[in-house]
Structure formats: structure tokens, C-alpha cells
Amino acid sequence: MKLYDELKARGLIAQVTNEEEISQMINEGKATFYIGFDPTADSLHVGHFMALCLMKRLQMAGNRPIALIGGGTGMVGDPSGRTDMRSMMTPETIQHNCDCFKKQMERFIEFGEGKAQMVNNADWLMDLNYIELLREVGACFSVNNMLRAECYKQRMEKGLSFLEFNYMIMQSYDFYHLFQHYGCNMQFGGNDQWSNMLGGTELIRRKLGKDAHAMTITLLLNSEGNKMGKTAAGAVWLDPNKTSPYDFYQYWRNIDDADVLKCIRMLTFLPLEQIEEMDGWQGAELNRAKEILAYELTALVHGEEEANKAQEAARNVFGGSGSSENMPTTTLTDADFAEGSIGVLTLLVKCGLASSNGEARKLVQGGGVTIDGEKVSDVKMMLGMADFSEERIIKKGKKTFHKVVKG
């Protein structure tokens, strides 16, 4: 099966502007393509996973990825999928986030001469002359067409700022610039980005003529993937300091039954023939499929050693062996015990099992917290240093376990 047909079979392709030419370029390894990442945090999360895996697949077939970091567009903020305006970041924060992104991307794609490139659109957007941009680029866009774009429609009720209104023009200019200076002939993005991407394709044709080759593809679930990265306690990050390999493994191990095969097709590099054999799996077999998904993705992000540890820890916990080896662990210090004790709500936040005292309170009140098998019912419960003379195991819900020790 050729690569483009495989991408379709895995459910990755939603819309294209010229399927015949796009498939030929991808199959022959002639695509120089870009995918954009806005540096809104200092770590990528699982919502970026599909894009990273796609870049890896295409590079393995000889195509050249460009990871575009939105240092410039990040100064404005993408209105897509938003009901409110994004907070403004300082240039220093944006640069720090960009540096973190590259480190994580190197787990997926290979950078270097003739290989993948990382570029920052701040390098060209920050130096644009406003009047020149209005004359050279603004004249190519219809305000009526822009207002019909889905990314703007959902912001109109609460108010779309002129700052955000410029985002489509800036993203379109990115493709125009990459086409001219980097030989970029293709762009990928989520289906929520379709209007912005078409704007870039049209700008190239308007400025450089109808014969200019610029192709557009959207990924079926990329926008859904952004939602996929969110959990009750925040986001599922690729940075092990934010989401441990064990918790990362558990996230995929606990996804809904209906999503297992879909995620295996889209995100793993297992052969399609092997995946098709799993189609009829039910019950215990379906749990095995979840283990396969969790292991494959944890190994991809954190390496096989961490994936093995996470899998062993999960099997020990759920198999009833009682072993806490390799379980995510928080070590308390004397400073954590104000006046000799620590509240259970503070403890849950300290362990990353809740993002705030308010969320921790709801967990306890809902009966979702146990310590060493005993349900915690009192939100004012206090634990002293002596309570941690041995390790304690906190369980949140049915499937999240965490070990606490005193240093």
C-alpha cells in the first residue's frame, strides 16, 4: 500500500485541494510540508500527537517536514476553537516555549541539513511593515469570505477583536513566505484550520500566479485531538515532569472502548494488517488492545524503558500484586507539614491528583479518594509526619494510583 493510501486507511485525511497531485508528491517523497504549533505552553500535549506522528510517517517516506513555531502568530492568538480571547504572552515566554517544543519534537522527527527544519514565524512577521502588508496581502482577502469562516463565526457573539481578525492573514502569509523561501509546497492542519489554510493557498496563487503549486490537506481528528489532551486535572503533557510516563500510559490505557482501534490506527506505527485483526476484539481482548496502544505511545514519547516500567507498574496495581514499584511517587519534606501536619486537599494537589483545593474538595466529597484502601470522607482530614513512616497509596477514582513517601 502506498503512503497516501495508508494515511487514508488510517483515517488521517479529511479534505484536500488536489488529491491526485498531493498523493503523487507524498508517495514519491517530494513534499516539503509544514505544520504549525502555537507556543501557548512550555510542553506539547497529546492534542499535538497526531501531527507529530504524521510528520514522522512522512519523513520516513522521504518527505521533508517543517515544524513552524508560531512565535509571531502567538503574539496575536488563534481564535479557532475559542469562545474567548487568548492571553498575551511575552516574547521571552514564547521563546522559552519554542525551545521546549524542539526538544520534544526530536523524539519524533530528525532535524538537520536536508532533513526536518524548525522555523519561527516571528523571524518574518515581526518585521513586516503594516502599510506594506495591507497593500500587498490585505488586498487579496475578502472580508465577507473571512467572516463566513467557522473560526470567526464562533467568536462573533462574544466579540471578535481586530487583533484576532488578523490571524488568518498572518497564517496565510506564513505559507506564502515558506513557499518562497523554503520550497514548502504543502501544508497540513486540523479541520478547524481549513479556512486559514485555504487563505494561504489562495494568497500564493494570487501573488505568484495560477501555476504556483501549493497544496492543502487537513487531518481528520486534529481539532478533536486538542480536546483529547484535556483531563480533569489539566492536560496530558509530553513533558515527563508534567505528566509522568506512568500517568501518560494510564491515560491511553483508560480511553473509551469506542476510541481504542481508532487511536491505534491513527497514532501507532503497527501494520494495518495487525490492526485489522483487532477489529473484532471484545472484553479482555479489548483491554489487551488498550495495553498495546498505551505501550506503543509511551515508548514513542518516553522510550521503551519507561514504557516497560509503566506497563509493569500498571499490571502490578490492577493485577492485585500490591507492588508499588515504578508507581508515580511524591516525596514530602518537612516544609510540607505546616505545624506538623498536611491537609488531605493540599496533599492531593501536591501529588498532582487535583489542580486546586476546590477540585480536591469535589473529589473527596464525591467519594473518589482512598488512602491505603480506606475512603476519605472528611475534607478537613489532616495527616502528620508519623502517618508517612511507611509509604501510603492514594487512589483517585477507579484507576489512578499514586505513592506518597516522606523524605
C-alpha positions in Angstrom: 0.0 0.0 0.0 1.4 3.4 -0.9 1.8 6.0 1.8 -1.1 8.3 0.8 -3.5 5.3 0.7 -2.2 4.2 4.1 -2.9 7.7 5.5 -6.5 7.5 4.2 -6.9 3.9 5.5 -5.7 5.1 9.0 -8.4 7.8 8.9 -5.9 10.7 8.8 -7.1 12.6 5.7 -10.3 14.7 5.8 -10.0 17.3 3.0 -7.5 18.1 0.2 -7.3 20.6 -2.5 -5.9 18.4 -5.3 -5.8 14.7 -4.3 -4.2 13.3 -7.4 -1.2 15.6 -7.2 -0.9 15.5 -3.4 -0.9 11.7 -3.3 1.8 11.6 -6.0 4.0 14.1 -4.2 3.7 12.3 -0.9 4.2 8.8 -2.4 7.3 9.9 -4.2 8.8 11.7 -1.2 8.6 15.1 -3.0 6.6 17.0 -0.4 8.2 19.8 1.7 5.4 20.4 4.1 4.8 22.4 7.2 2.6 22.0 10.3 2.2 24.9 12.7 2.4 24.8 16.5 1.5 27.8 18.6 3.8 28.0 21.7 1.0 28.6 24.2 2.7 26.4 26.9 6.2 25.0 27.6 5.2 21.5 26.6 3.4 19.8 23.8 0.4 17.7 24.8 -1.5 14.7 23.4 -3.5 17.0 21.2 -0.4 17.6 19.1 0.3 13.8 18.9 -1.4 13.2 15.6 0.6 16.0 13.9 3.9 14.7 15.3 3.1 11.1 14.2 2.2 12.3 10.7 5.4 14.2 10.4 7.3 11.1 11.4 5.4 8.9 8.8 6.0 11.4 6.0 9.7 11.9 6.8 10.2 8.1 6.9 9.0 8.1 3.3 11.5 10.8 2.2 9.3 13.9 2.6 10.7 16.9 4.4 8.9 18.4 7.4 9.0 22.0 8.5 7.9 22.5 12.1 6.6 26.1 12.2 6.6 27.6 15.7 4.2 30.4 15.9 6.4 32.9 17.8 4.8 35.7 15.7 1.2 34.5 15.5 1.5 33.6 19.2 1.7 37.3 19.8 -1.9 37.6 18.4 -3.6 34.3 19.3 -5.5 31.9 17.1 -9.3 32.4 17.5 -10.1 28.8 16.2 -12.0 26.7 18.7 -12.1 29.7 21.1 -15.0 31.4 22.8 -12.7 33.9 24.4 -9.5 35.8 23.6 -6.2 34.1 24.3 -4.0 35.7 27.0 -1.0 37.6 25.7 2.5 36.2 26.2 5.8 38.0 26.5 8.5 37.4 23.8 10.6 35.7 26.5 7.9 33.2 27.4 7.3 32.4 23.7 11.0 31.8 23.1 11.2 29.5 26.1 8.2 27.5 24.9 9.7 27.2 21.4 12.9 25.8 22.8 10.9 23.2 24.8 8.9 22.2 21.7 12.0 21.4 19.7 13.4 19.2 22.4 10.2 17.1 22.4 9.8 17.1 18.6 13.3 15.5 18.3 11.7 12.3 19.7 9.6 12.1 16.5 11.5 13.7 13.6 15.1 14.2 12.7 16.4 17.7 12.3 19.4 18.7 10.3 20.7 19.5 6.8 18.4 18.1 4.2 16.1 16.8 6.9 13.5 18.4 9.1 13.6 22.1 9.9 12.3 24.2 12.7 11.4 27.8 11.9 9.8 30.6 13.9 7.4 32.9 12.1 8.5 35.7 14.4 11.5 35.9 12.1 9.4 37.4 9.3 6.1 38.5 10.8 7.7 40.8 13.4 9.5 42.8 10.7 6.5 43.4 8.5 5.6 47.0 7.6 1.9 47.4 8.3 1.1 49.6 5.3 3.1 47.3 3.0 1.2 44.3 4.5 -2.2 46.0 3.9 -1.3 46.8 0.3 0.5 43.5 -0.7 -1.5 41.0 1.3 -4.7 42.6 2.6 -5.9 43.3 -0.9 -6.0 39.6 -1.6 -8.6 38.9 1.2 -12.3 39.4 1.1 -13.8 40.5 4.5 -17.1 38.8 3.6 -15.4 35.5 3.0 -13.3 35.8 6.2 -16.5 36.4 8.3 -18.0 33.3 6.9 -15.1 31.2 8.2 -16.0 28.9 11.0 -13.1 30.1 13.2 -14.6 33.6 13.2 -18.2 32.7 13.4 -17.9 31.2 16.9 -16.2 34.3 18.2 -18.7 36.8 16.8 -21.3 36.6 19.6 -18.8 37.4 22.4 -16.9 39.8 20.2 -14.0 39.3 17.8 -11.2 41.7 18.3 -9.4 43.2 15.3 -6.2 41.7 16.7 -7.7 38.2 16.2 -9.2 39.1 12.9 -5.7 39.4 11.5 -4.8 35.9 12.4 -5.9 34.4 9.1 -3.9 36.9 7.2 -0.8 36.1 9.2 -1.2 32.3 8.9 -1.7 32.7 5.2 1.4 34.8 4.9 3.3 32.0 6.7 2.6 29.6 3.8 3.4 32.3 1.3 6.7 33.0 2.9 7.6 29.3 3.4 6.7 28.6 -0.3 9.1 31.4 -1.5 12.0 30.9 0.9 11.9 27.3 2.0 10.4 25.5 -1.1 7.4 24.5 1.0 4.8 23.1 -1.3 2.3 21.6 1.1 0.6 22.4 4.4 -1.2 20.2 7.0 -3.5 21.2 9.8 -6.7 20.3 11.7 -10.1 20.6 10.1 -10.7 23.7 12.3 -7.8 25.3 10.4 -9.3 24.8 6.9 -10.3 28.4 6.2 -6.9 29.7 7.3 -5.1 27.1 5.2 -7.1 27.9 2.1 -6.2 31.5 2.6 -2.6 30.6 2.3 -3.1 28.6 -0.8 -5.1 31.4 -2.4 -2.6 34.0 -1.4 0.2 32.1 -3.2 -1.9 31.8 -6.4 -3.0 35.5 -6.3 0.6 36.7 -5.8 2.6 34.2 -7.8 0.1 33.0 -10.5 -2.2 30.1 -11.0 0.7 27.8 -11.9 2.2 28.1 -8.4 1.9 24.7 -6.7 0.7 24.9 -3.1 -1.3 22.1 -1.7 -3.5 21.9 1.4 -4.6 18.9 3.5 -6.5 18.7 6.7 -6.2 16.0 9.4 -9.5 14.3 10.4 -9.1 14.5 14.1 -6.5 17.1 14.8 -9.0 19.6 16.3 -10.6 16.7 18.2 -7.1 15.8 19.4 -6.7 19.2 21.0 -9.7 18.3 23.2 -8.3 14.8 23.7 -5.4 16.4 25.6 -7.6 17.7 28.4 -8.3 15.9 31.6 -9.9 16.9 34.9 -6.5 17.8 36.3 -5.4 19.8 33.3 -3.6 18.5 30.2 -1.8 15.3 29.3 1.6 16.6 28.5 4.5 15.0 26.7 7.0 16.5 29.2 7.6 13.8 31.8 7.9 16.5 34.5 4.3 17.5 33.9 2.8 14.1 33.1 4.8 11.1 34.3 5.3 8.2 31.9 3.1 6.1 34.2 0.3 8.6 34.0 0.8 9.0 30.3 0.5 5.2 29.9 -2.6 5.2 32.1 -4.3 7.9 30.1 -4.1 5.8 26.9 -4.9 2.6 28.9 -8.1 4.1 30.1 -9.6 5.6 26.9 -13.1 4.7 25.9 -13.6 1.4 24.2 -15.0 3.1 21.1 -11.8 5.0 20.6 -9.2 2.2 21.0 -9.0 1.0 17.4 -9.3 4.5 16.0 -6.3 5.6 18.1 -4.3 2.6 17.3 -4.8 3.2 13.5 -4.1 6.9 13.7 -1.3 7.1 16.2 0.7 3.9 16.3 3.1 2.5 13.6 1.7 -1.0 13.8 1.0 -2.6 10.4 -2.6 -2.1 9.3 -2.9 -5.9 8.8 -2.2 -6.4 12.5 -4.7 -3.7 13.5 -7.4 -5.2 11.3 -7.1 -8.4 13.3 -8.1 -6.5 16.4 -11.3 -5.2 14.9 -13.5 -7.9 16.4 -11.8 -7.9 19.9 -14.1 -7.6 22.9 -13.9 -7.8 26.7 -10.4 -9.0 27.8 -9.1 -8.8 24.2 -10.2 -5.1 24.1 -8.3 -4.5 27.3 -5.3 -6.1 25.6 -5.7 -3.6 22.7 -5.6 -0.7 25.2 -2.4 -2.1 26.7 -0.9 -2.2 23.2 -1.9 1.3 22.5 -0.6 2.6 25.8 2.7 0.8 25.5 3.3 1.9 21.9 2.6 5.6 22.5 4.5 5.7 25.8 7.5 4.1 24.1 7.3 6.6 21.3 7.3 9.6 23.7 9.4 8.4 26.6 11.3 5.4 25.3 10.9 1.6 25.7 12.5 1.5 29.2 9.9 3.9 30.6 7.1 2.2 28.7 8.2 -1.2 30.3 8.2 0.4 33.8 4.8 2.0 33.3 3.3 -1.3 32.0 4.7 -3.3 34.8 3.5 -0.9 37.4 0.0 -0.8 35.9 -0.2 -4.6 35.8 1.0 -4.9 39.4 -1.6 -2.4 40.6 -4.5 -3.8 38.6 -3.4 -7.4 39.0 -3.6 -7.2 42.7 0.0 -7.9 43.5 0.2 -4.8 45.7 3.6 -3.8 44.3 4.1 0.0 44.1 7.4 -0.2 42.2 7.5 2.3 39.3 4.3 3.9 40.5 4.3 7.7 40.3 5.7 9.0 43.6 5.6 12.2 45.6 8.2 12.7 48.3 7.1 15.0 51.1 9.6 17.2 53.0 9.4 18.8 56.4 8.4 22.0 54.8 5.2 20.4 53.5 3.9 19.8 57.1 2.7 23.2 58.3 2.6 23.0 62.1 3.4 19.3 61.8 0.6 18.2 59.5 -0.7 18.4 56.0 -4.3 18.6 54.9 -5.7 15.9 52.5 -6.7 18.6 50.0 -3.2 20.1 50.0 -1.8 16.5 49.6 -4.0 15.8 46.5 -2.8 19.0 44.9 0.8 18.3 45.9 0.6 14.9 44.2 -0.9 16.3 41.0 -4.2 14.4 41.5 -6.1 17.7 41.6 -5.3 21.1 40.1 -6.7 23.1 43.0 -8.1 22.7 46.5 -11.6 23.2 45.0 -11.1 20.3 42.7 -9.7 18.2 45.5 -12.7 19.0 47.7 -15.1 17.8 45.0 -13.1 14.6 44.6 -13.3 13.8 48.3 -17.0 14.8 48.6 -17.8 12.6 45.6 -16.2 9.6 47.3 -13.4 9.4 44.8 -10.4 9.3 47.1 -9.0 6.4 49.2 -5.7 6.2 51.1 -4.4 2.6 51.5 -7.8 1.3 50.6 -9.8 3.4 53.1 -12.2 6.0 51.7 -11.5 9.6 52.6 -14.8 11.3 53.6 -13.6 14.3 55.6 -12.3 17.3 53.5 -10.6 18.6 56.7 -8.7 15.4 57.3 -5.1 16.1 58.5 -2.1 13.8 58.3 1.0 14.1 60.4 4.6 13.1 59.7 4.1 9.8 61.6 1.4 8.9 59.1 4.1 8.6 56.4 6.6 6.4 58.4 5.8 4.0 55.6 4.7 4.6 52.0 1.0 5.5 51.5 -1.0 4.7 48.3 -3.6 7.3 47.3 -6.2 6.1 44.8 -8.3 8.6 42.8 -11.3 7.2 41.1 -11.0 3.6 39.9 -7.8 3.7 38.0 -5.4 6.4 39.2 -2.8 5.4 41.9 -0.1 7.5 43.5 2.5 6.7 46.1 3.5 9.2 48.8 6.6 8.9 51.0 8.3 11.1 53.5 11.9 12.2 52.6 
